Every structure is written in structure tokens, then in C-alpha cells.
């Protein structure tokens, strides 16, 4: 379908969504006053609907229709994940009572499986890591070392450094690459001081829990992940 020309098909799709249980209409974006209909442009100005190109209005309608599905779906997934954590916590608490253990806290880094070993749920806990200002000093020292190594520098290391210290919008674009640098052993005092600066910059902001769900046809098969991520579904 050509979204810019087949308006009838789009209208039919919108009509179908009105009764769909997972659809929640969002604002049509039209502002009505003084007897006219307007839409707000990205610069904040108001433009009469009659002066907006048909393809722009169709694109606007398409995105609002998709959001009408996406927002309640996201809320449903969030409720599902929270219920999963609650159920896991309740089971662990029950086991604690059964064995007379008082641990406190919430379930984390645990795996629950069905009796036939064909389905499993993993509840994991990971640290939320950020980096403090000493990272700037670490970058300066690392740059000095790489400049001296010049052509003899390992291409893998140079690529890793580029990714690790690619600072954009005040944040690191690749924390994993930065942590990998700590594994490199280089016989240079500046490198050692740089890695000390990286370690000093590490700040644990808290923890976050994750749930991962798997299934398989038989115990000889590899696990298949049940994706809750739209980008991987």
C-alpha cells in the first residue's frame, strides 16, 4: 500500500482498530479555536489543517494509530514483568519459610524451570553503573599511551578505546567497552594510572532486575528465548 495515496485503505484500518481490545486512541493532534482546525508544527507554530499536505496528514495519522497500540501494549508488558517479579519473590519467600531462613530482599539471579525442563524463567539482578569525572583524566592518559605506541598499537585496542571514550551528550556510548579496557595489561605507568582513574570513576547507582523466558521442544534442543522486545520479536 502507498501510504500517501491509498487513504481509503488507511481509513479502513483505523476503523478496524476502534474495536480492537489492545487499541487506545491517542489525540488526533488537531487544535480547534476561532472556528478553525490547526496542528502544531515542530517549531511550535500553528498551521491550518487545510494547508497541511495530504502525505503529512497521513503520516501523522499512521504514527498516532501505531502509538494507540504501542502505549497500552507497553503498559501490559510492564504489568506482566512486575507480576513475574512478585510471583518469583513469593515463591522464594515460601521456600525461606519452609527452610526457616530469613534472607530479606528480593529474588535475583535465580532460574525457575518446569518439571519436564522444557520451560524456564530467569530472574536476574544487575548493577546500574555510571562514571564520574575522573574518566576525563583516564581518557587523557590513554590518549598519551596510544600516541606513543603509534603504529605498534593493537588495532583491537585502538577500536576499543574509540568506542569506550566516545563521549556524546555527556554520557558514554559504550560502557561495556570501557570496562573491557580494565582487562588489558600494558607495561606503561600512565596506562596503570588511567585504569586506576577508570576504577575510581565507576559509580554504582543501584540495581535493576530483569526477566528472561525460554522454552524448547525437548531436553536435547537449545533454548529459544521468548522475546518481549519489539525490535527482536
TAUR-V485410 format. One record per pair of residues at least 24 apart in sequence whose ideal C-beta (glycine too) atoms are under 6 Angstrom apart, sorted by the first residue. I is the first residue (numbers start at 1). J is the second residue. D is the distance in whole Angstrom. If there is no record, write none. Layout:
I;J;D, I;J;D
This chain:
3;58;6, 4;55;4, 14;65;6, 22;69;6, 22;72;6, 23;68;5, 23;69;6, 24;68;6, 24;72;5, 25;68;5, 26;64;5, 26;67;5, 26;68;5, 77;228;6, 81;211;6, 84;211;5, 88;123;5, 117;219;5, 118;216;6, 119;215;5, 120;214;5, 121;213;5, 122;212;4, 123;211;6, 124;210;5, 125;207;5, 125;209;5, 126;208;6, 127;204;5, 127;207;6, 128;205;4, 128;206;5, 128;208;6, 130;203;5, 130;205;5, 131;201;4, 132;201;4, 132;203;5, 134;197;5, 134;200;5, 134;201;4, 135;201;4, 137;197;5, 138;194;5, 138;197;4, 138;198;5, 139;165;5, 141;190;5, 141;193;6, 141;194;4, 142;194;5, 144;190;6, 145;188;5, 145;190;5, 145;191;5
